Amino acid sequence: MTECQYDWEHDPVNPKNWSPATKWIVATLVSLYCFVAQLASSIMAPSLHDITMKYGIIIPTVEALTLSIFFLSSAVGPLFGAPLSEVYGCVWVLHLANLFLLVFNLSCALSPNMTCFIVLRFLGPSVGPIIGGFIAESVGIQYVFYLIAAICGVAAVLGMPILRETYAPVIRLRRDKMVLNAEKATTVYPVPTTHRMPDKWAYLWINLKRPIILLTRSFICFILSLTTWLIYIICLGYPVSIYYLMFATFPGLFSDVYHFSVGIRGLAYLGIGLGCLFASAISAKLSDSIYIYNTTFSFDHLATQNEGNGKPEMRVPALIFGLFFVPVGLFWYGWSAQAEVHWIMPIIGTAILGFGIMTTFLPIHLYLIDSFTYAASAVAAVSTFHSLLGFTFPLFGEEIFAALGYGGGNSLLTGFAIILGIPFPVWIYYASERTRAKS
C-alpha cells in the first residue's frame, strides 16, 4: 500500500471511517430520498379510475400513460444525474432531484387537464398504493401529490444541512485543494477534475456521454441491461414494466372481482411490499455469503477459490437463486386471480414475486458496481434501457391481459421468465469475465 493510499484509509473524512451514528444518519436520509421517489412513482396506481373520471379519459392506453409516463422521465434523469454525481459528487444531485420532484408533484396536484397532468408526471413502490388508495378515497386524488410534495419538503429540510458527500474521488479532490495539493487525489481514484482540459464544457460533455457509451459499446453492460429488462418485464425489479402493469390491473381485480373499496384495495399491494421487505432483510446477507464464504446456504467458498480476490461474477449465484421465485409468484398470482379464489391467494402470489424482486435487484447492481470504474454511469445505462421499455410495455400490456386473462397472461410471462430470464445470468456467470476483458 502506498503512502497516499495509507493516508486515505486512515483519514477521518473517508466515509468508511465515519462513526456508526453518522453512517446511519446519512443512510437514513438517502433512504428517505429513495423512498419518496418510489412513492411518487406508484402512489396513484389505485386511483387510476378516479383520474380517468376527473379528466374524462376514455382510451385505456391514455389511462395507462398517466402512470407509465413517470418511467420515461426515469429513463432520461439518470443520463444526467449519474455523470454529474461522478463529477461534482452525489449530495447536490440528490438535493436538486428531490426539489424537482417536489415542484412537479405540486404542479400535478393543480393540473387543469389531462395533457398538463401527463407532461408534469413526465417532468416530475408498494407503500405508495396503500397510502394513495385511502387518500384518493377520503380527500381526493390531488392530495396524493400534495403528500409527495410535503415528504419531499421534509426530506429537503433534513437532508440539505445534514447529508454529507460519500463519493471518495470528490472528497479527496476537495480535501487536497484545501491543502493546495489538487494533484494528489488522482493517485488512486479516477478523480473528476478539469485541469487536463482547457474547455470545461468539453469535459462535462465527455462525462455526460459515458452512460450511452457504456450501453452501446460495452457488450456486458448491454447484456445486463437486457437481462434486467427481461426481469422487470416479468414483474421483477423496480418500478417499471409489468410490475406497474400489475399495479394498473389491481384496481380492476380487487374492485370488480373482490369488491374492495378504493382505500381497502390499496392494501392489496401489501403482498408485494412484504415480499420485498423480507428479501431486503436477507438478500444482502445471502449475496455476501455467496460472495465471501460458505454459510448455512452451503455454497462454495468462491472468493477463496479465486485466491482470495472476489470477482463480479460471484454476485450472479444470488441472482439465479432469486430468479427461481419468479415463475412461482407469477403462476400463483395469475391463476388464483383467474379462478377468483379467496383474495389472500393472489396476494400471496405477489408476496412470492416481491421476494424475487429484491433478491435479484441487489446482485445485479452489485455486479455493475464491481465491474465498472464509473459505477453510477453503468447503473444509469441499465436504468435508462429498462425504463424506456418499461414506459412502453404497459401501454399495450393491458390488452394482453384482456385477451388472455389473468391466468393466460401471467403464464405467458412465466414462459418468458423461464426461457429468457434464466439463461442470461448463467451466461454472465461463465462468460462475462472474458467479455469484460475485451470491452
BABA-837051 format. One record per residue (C-alpha): residue number from 1; residue in three letters; z, x negated, y negated. Coordinates in steps of 0.05 Angstrom, whole numbers, m for minus. Layout:
NUM|ALA|Z|X|Y
...
END
This chain:
1|MET|0|0|0
2|THR|m19|m27|m68
3|GLU|29|m33|m126
4|CYS|m7|25|m161
5|GLN|0|69|m100
6|TYR|73|50|m91
7|ASP|88|66|m164
8|TRP|55|134|m158
9|GLU|90|151|m92
10|HIS|158|140|m126
11|ASP|141|166|m195
12|PRO|184|227|m216
13|VAL|123|261|m247
14|ASN|90|262|m178
15|PRO|95|335|m155
16|LYS|116|311|m86
17|ASN|179|282|m118
18|TRP|199|344|m156
19|SER|266|376|m140
20|PRO|264|433|m90
21|ALA|282|482|m145
22|THR|223|460|m188
23|LYS|175|465|m128
24|TRP|200|536|m113
25|ILE|192|558|m186
26|VAL|121|531|m190
27|ALA|102|561|m122
28|THR|132|628|m142
29|LEU|94|631|m208
30|VAL|28|611|m175
31|SER|41|664|m122
32|LEU|52|716|m176
33|TYR|m15|698|m208
34|CYS|m49|704|m140
35|PHE|m13|769|m125
36|VAL|m35|803|m188
37|ALA|m108|783|m176
38|GLN|m107|812|m106
39|LEU|m70|873|m131
40|ALA|m125|885|m183
41|SER|m179|880|m130
42|SER|m152|934|m85
43|ILE|m103|978|m123
44|MET|m156|1030|m140
45|ALA|m181|1038|m68
46|PRO|m141|1102|m51
47|SER|m164|1132|m117
48|LEU|m239|1126|m108
49|HIS|m247|1201|m102
50|ASP|m208|1210|m166
51|ILE|m254|1161|m202
52|THR|m316|1198|m178
53|MET|m288|1263|m205
54|LYS|m267|1232|m271
55|TYR|m336|1201|m285
56|GLY|m378|1252|m247
57|ILE|m405|1203|m196
58|ILE|m446|1238|m142
59|ILE|m481|1179|m109
60|PRO|m440|1145|m53
61|THR|m469|1076|m69
62|VAL|m446|1081|m141
63|GLU|m377|1102|m117
64|ALA|m374|1040|m73
65|LEU|m399|998|m131
66|THR|m338|1015|m173
67|LEU|m296|979|m120
68|SER|m343|923|m98
69|ILE|m365|901|m168
70|PHE|m299|864|m173
71|PHE|m325|816|m120
72|LEU|m388|799|m156
73|SER|m344|770|m211
74|SER|m303|736|m156
75|ALA|m368|700|m137
76|VAL|m380|677|m209
77|GLY|m310|658|m230
78|PRO|m297|601|m180
79|LEU|m362|567|m201
80|PHE|m329|553|m269
81|GLY|m255|554|m253
82|ALA|m255|504|m196
83|PRO|m294|448|m231
84|LEU|m255|458|m295
85|SER|m190|452|m257
86|GLU|m214|386|m229
87|VAL|m229|361|m299
88|TYR|m173|390|m341
89|GLY|m121|410|m289
90|CYS|m102|476|m257
91|VAL|m50|503|m305
92|TRP|m92|526|m364
93|VAL|m147|551|m319
94|LEU|m95|596|m286
95|HIS|m68|619|m353
96|LEU|m136|636|m382
97|ALA|m158|672|m319
98|ASN|m95|713|m320
99|LEU|m105|732|m393
100|PHE|m177|752|m379
101|LEU|m151|796|m323
102|LEU|m101|828|m370
103|VAL|m152|844|m424
104|PHE|m205|873|m378
105|ASN|m156|916|m338
106|LEU|m132|946|m404
107|SER|m205|959|m420
108|CYS|m216|992|m353
109|ALA|m159|1040|m367
110|LEU|m193|1060|m432
111|SER|m265|1063|m406
112|PRO|m301|1124|m434
113|ASN|m355|1127|m380
114|MET|m376|1101|m312
115|THR|m422|1047|m338
116|CYS|m369|1017|m382
117|PHE|m319|1020|m325
118|ILE|m364|982|m276
119|VAL|m381|929|m328
120|LEU|m307|918|m344
121|ARG|m289|915|m270
122|PHE|m340|860|m263
123|LEU|m314|822|m323
124|GLY|m246|830|m309
125|PRO|m91|869|m22
126|SER|m50|915|17
127|VAL|6|928|m33
128|GLY|m46|949|m84
129|PRO|m69|1012|m49
130|ILE|2|1033|m34
131|ILE|22|1029|m108
132|GLY|m45|1054|m132
133|GLY|m42|1117|m90
134|PHE|24|1140|m118
135|ILE|7|1122|m189
136|ALA|m60|1158|m187
137|GLU|m27|1220|m156
138|SER|31|1223|m204
139|VAL|8|1200|m273
140|GLY|m67|1187|m270
141|ILE|m118|1135|m250
142|GLN|m117|1099|m317
143|TYR|m44|1078|m306
144|VAL|m66|1038|m246
145|PHE|m99|990|m294
146|TYR|m42|993|m344
147|LEU|4|969|m288
148|ILE|m42|910|m272
149|ALA|m44|891|m346
150|ALA|32|895|m350
151|ILE|42|850|m290
152|CYS|m9|801|m319
153|GLY|31|801|m383
154|VAL|96|786|m346
155|ALA|62|730|m307
156|ALA|36|700|m372
157|VAL|103|703|m407
158|LEU|137|669|m348
159|GLY|81|621|m330
160|MET|58|592|m396
161|PRO|124|558|m415
162|ILE|146|541|m344
163|LEU|86|526|m300
164|ARG|73|452|m292
165|GLU|10|414|m272
166|THR|5|395|m199
167|TYR|m64|362|m195
168|ALA|m49|288|m184
169|PRO|m110|256|m219
170|VAL|m98|295|m283
171|ILE|m23|279|m282
172|ARG|m37|205|m272
173|LEU|m90|204|m326
174|ARG|m43|236|m376
175|ARG|14|190|m356
176|ASP|m28|127|m363
177|LYS|m56|150|m430
178|MET|16|155|m455
179|VAL|27|81|m438
180|LEU|m42|62|m464
181|ASN|m70|47|m395
182|ALA|m122|101|m384
183|GLU|m159|58|m332
184|LYS|m101|52|m284
185|ALA|m103|121|m253
186|THR|m174|111|m227
187|THR|m150|60|m175
188|VAL|m133|111|m121
189|TYR|m155|181|m140
190|PRO|m221|207|m169
191|VAL|m194|218|m239
192|PRO|m234|266|m284
193|THR|m248|222|m344
194|THR|m308|218|m390
195|HIS|m300|145|m410
196|ARG|m361|125|m369
197|MET|m405|178|m401
198|PRO|m420|180|m475
199|ASP|m443|252|m471
200|LYS|m383|296|m456
201|TRP|m425|357|m443
202|ALA|m468|320|m392
203|TYR|m405|300|m356
204|LEU|m379|372|m357
205|TRP|m446|397|m331
206|ILE|m442|348|m272
207|ASN|m375|377|m253
208|LEU|m397|449|m262
209|LYS|m456|437|m215
210|ARG|m412|410|m160
211|PRO|m397|476|m122
212|ILE|m471|493|m119
213|ILE|m488|423|m97
214|LEU|m436|425|m42
215|LEU|m460|493|m18
216|THR|m534|475|m17
217|ARG|m532|401|4
218|SER|m471|397|49
219|PHE|m490|428|115
220|ILE|m418|433|139
221|CYS|m398|468|74
222|PHE|m455|517|83
223|ILE|m437|530|156
224|LEU|m364|542|137
225|SER|m387|589|82
226|LEU|m429|627|133
227|THR|m372|627|183
228|THR|m324|652|130
229|TRP|m372|707|111
230|LEU|m381|727|184
231|ILE|m305|731|190
232|TYR|m300|771|126
233|ILE|m357|816|144
234|ILE|m318|838|206
235|CYS|m254|851|167
236|LEU|m225|782|169
237|GLY|m204|745|107
238|TYR|m191|763|36
239|PRO|m213|819|m9
240|VAL|m287|825|6
241|SER|m338|856|51
242|ILE|m318|904|107
243|TYR|m245|893|91
244|TYR|m259|932|28
245|LEU|m308|978|62
246|MET|m249|996|107
247|PHE|m207|1006|44
248|ALA|m262|1052|19
249|THR|m263|1092|84
250|PHE|m187|1100|87
251|PRO|m184|1158|37
252|GLY|m233|1199|78
253|LEU|m200|1184|145
254|PHE|m128|1196|124
255|SER|m142|1256|78
256|ASP|m195|1293|118
257|VAL|m170|1277|188
258|TYR|m95|1266|179
259|HIS|m87|1308|115
260|PHE|m48|1255|76
261|SER|m38|1266|1
262|VAL|m64|1213|m47
263|GLY|3|1179|m52
264|ILE|21|1182|21
265|ARG|m47|1157|45
266|GLY|m34|1093|5
267|LEU|20|1079|57
268|ALA|m35|1074|109
269|TYR|m50|1005|81
270|LEU|18|980|103
271|GLY|m10|964|172
272|ILE|m58|910|149
273|GLY|m5|885|100
274|LEU|48|878|153
275|GLY|m1|842|198
276|CYS|m18|793|142
277|LEU|56|784|127
278|PHE|74|769|199
279|ALA|16|720|205
280|SER|37|686|140
281|ALA|105|673|169
282|ILE|77|636|230
283|SER|6|614|213
284|ALA|26|552|173
285|LYS|74|530|228
286|LEU|21|544|281
287|SER|m32|505|243
288|ASP|16|446|232
289|SER|39|449|304
290|ILE|m32|442|330
291|TYR|m49|390|278
292|ILE|10|344|288
293|TYR|50|353|352
294|ASN|59|391|416
295|THR|105|452|406
296|THR|121|516|441
297|PHE|47|535|437
298|SER|34|478|486
299|PHE|m25|448|450
300|ASP|m44|374|458
301|HIS|m17|322|411
302|LEU|m83|319|373
303|ALA|m62|273|316
304|THR|m34|222|365
305|GLN|m98|224|405
306|ASN|m134|202|342
307|GLU|m89|140|335
308|GLY|m40|177|291
309|ASN|m91|199|240
310|GLY|m106|272|230
311|LYS|m177|298|223
312|PRO|m202|362|190
313|GLU|m228|386|258
314|MET|m156|391|281
315|ARG|m149|453|238
316|VAL|m200|491|279
317|PRO|m159|509|341
318|ALA|m114|552|298
319|LEU|m176|586|271
320|ILE|m202|600|341
321|PHE|m134|628|361
322|GLY|m136|678|303
323|LEU|m207|699|319
324|PHE|m186|729|386
325|PHE|m146|782|350
326|VAL|m206|807|311
327|PRO|m244|846|365
328|VAL|m179|876|389
329|GLY|m160|902|320
330|LEU|m229|927|304
331|PHE|m238|963|370
332|TRP|m167|993|367
333|TYR|m176|1018|296
334|GLY|m246|1046|306
335|TRP|m237|1085|369
336|SER|m167|1111|354
337|ALA|m195|1138|288
338|GLN|m256|1166|324
339|ALA|m212|1202|375
340|GLU|m167|1228|319
341|VAL|m104|1210|358
342|HIS|m36|1202|323
343|TRP|m42|1170|255
344|ILE|0|1110|275
345|MET|m53|1086|324
346|PRO|m107|1066|274
347|ILE|m53|1035|230
348|ILE|m31|992|289
349|GLY|m103|970|296
350|THR|m105|948|224
351|ALA|m40|910|234
352|ILE|m72|870|291
353|LEU|m131|858|245
354|GLY|m85|837|189
355|PHE|m53|785|234
356|GLY|m123|757|246
357|ILE|m136|756|172
358|MET|m83|705|154
359|THR|m86|666|219
360|THR|m158|648|204
361|PHE|m155|645|129
362|LEU|m107|587|126
363|PRO|m143|539|175
364|ILE|m210|549|140
365|HIS|m182|529|73
366|LEU|m141|472|101
367|TYR|m205|446|134
368|LEU|m241|447|67
369|ILE|m183|412|32
370|ASP|m180|358|85
371|SER|m256|348|86
372|PHE|m276|343|13
373|THR|m252|299|m43
374|TYR|m264|354|m93
375|ALA|m230|408|m52
376|ALA|m228|461|m107
377|SER|m304|457|m114
378|ALA|m312|462|m38
379|VAL|m268|524|m35
380|ALA|m305|553|m94
381|ALA|m372|543|m59
382|VAL|m346|581|2
383|SER|m314|635|m41
384|THR|m378|646|m81
385|PHE|m421|653|m18
386|HIS|m378|705|17
387|SER|m361|742|m48
388|LEU|m435|752|m63
389|LEU|m447|780|6
390|GLY|m382|818|3
391|PHE|m405|852|m60
392|THR|m470|877|m29
393|PHE|m446|899|40
394|PRO|m401|957|21
395|LEU|m458|987|m19
396|PHE|m495|1005|46
397|GLY|m440|995|97
398|GLU|m411|1064|87
399|GLU|m477|1094|111
400|ILE|m469|1053|176
401|PHE|m402|1086|189
402|ALA|m430|1154|171
403|ALA|m486|1145|222
404|LEU|m446|1112|278
405|GLY|m377|1140|266
406|TYR|m312|1100|264
407|GLY|m317|1081|337
408|GLY|m391|1061|338
409|GLY|m387|1026|271
410|ASN|m327|984|290
411|SER|m357|969|358
412|LEU|m418|941|322
413|LEU|m372|897|281
414|THR|m334|877|344
415|GLY|m400|853|372
416|PHE|m412|811|310
417|ALA|m342|783|317
418|ILE|m353|760|388
419|ILE|m426|738|386
420|LEU|m428|706|317
421|GLY|m357|695|294
422|ILE|m330|653|351
423|PRO|m387|603|367
424|PHE|m388|574|296
425|PRO|m316|549|297
426|VAL|m327|519|366
427|TRP|m387|482|339
428|ILE|m347|459|278
429|TYR|m293|431|324
430|TYR|m341|389|365
431|ALA|m397|371|317
432|SER|m374|375|245
433|GLU|m346|304|242
434|ARG|m416|276|256
435|THR|m447|325|207
436|ARG|m398|308|152
437|ALA|m413|234|161
438|LYS|m486|247|147
439|SER|m473|291|85
END
